[in-house]
Amino acid sequence: MSLKFILHVFTGLMAFFLILPAAAVASEAGEENHGKHEYRHDLSVFLGATRAEGENLETAGIEYAYRINENWKVGALVERAVRVSDSTLVIAFASFHPYKGWFIGGGLGRKDPGPDRENTARLSFGYEFEFGGGWLLSPQIHKDFIENEEDEEVFGLAIGRNF
């Protein structure tokens, strides 16, 4: 594990734990509006780490989602984990939002670790804090089931905007 990666994770965790209390207060303040979604589209940047082969790898991605109704979203994402041969993951997904900001989701896609391409299924869990002006903050945990490879865990924070 490199010093650079440790600093990235430390900085991300510090930002997360400084922002989380403010997000919780803002979420409670705007609770009466939760469920009344003015916006149909979400565009987010994901920053986190992928736990693979005993290592934590820097991971970044971009995600687009379309809100079908109050409880369902569909979308796609592209993530890239930094490793000896960088790998890109592309997934189409659906997520169910049963209560306030909580969601559980799943998707199917492809992982490209160099010359081999592997089918991948993803299970996701997280919470969306919605702020005024359409901003959102979402801590997330994912489990990737990769064909012919070890499963991987991905954890991080998505920062986005509804429009």
QUINOR-V893963 format. One line per field, one symbol per residue. ss: DSSP state (H for helix, E for strand, - for the rest). phi: phi as a letter, one per 30 degrees, with the letter a starting at -180 (. if undefined). A space follows every 10 residues. Layout:
ss->???
phi->???
This chain:
ss->--HHHHHHHH HHHHHHHHHH HHHHHHHHH- HHH------- EEEEEEEEEE EE--EEEEEE EEEEEEE--- -EEEEEEEEE E-----EEEE EEEEEEEEE- -EEEEEEEEE EEE--EEEEE EEEEEEEEEE -HHHEEEEEE EEEEEE---- -EEEEEEEEE EE-
phi->.ddddedddd dddddeddde dddddddddc ddcdjccdcc cbbbccbabc cbhibccebb abbbbcddad cbbbabbbbb cdbecebcbb bcbbbccdah cdbbbaabab cbdidccbdb cbcbbabccc cdiidbbbdb bbbcccdibd dbcbblbcba bcb
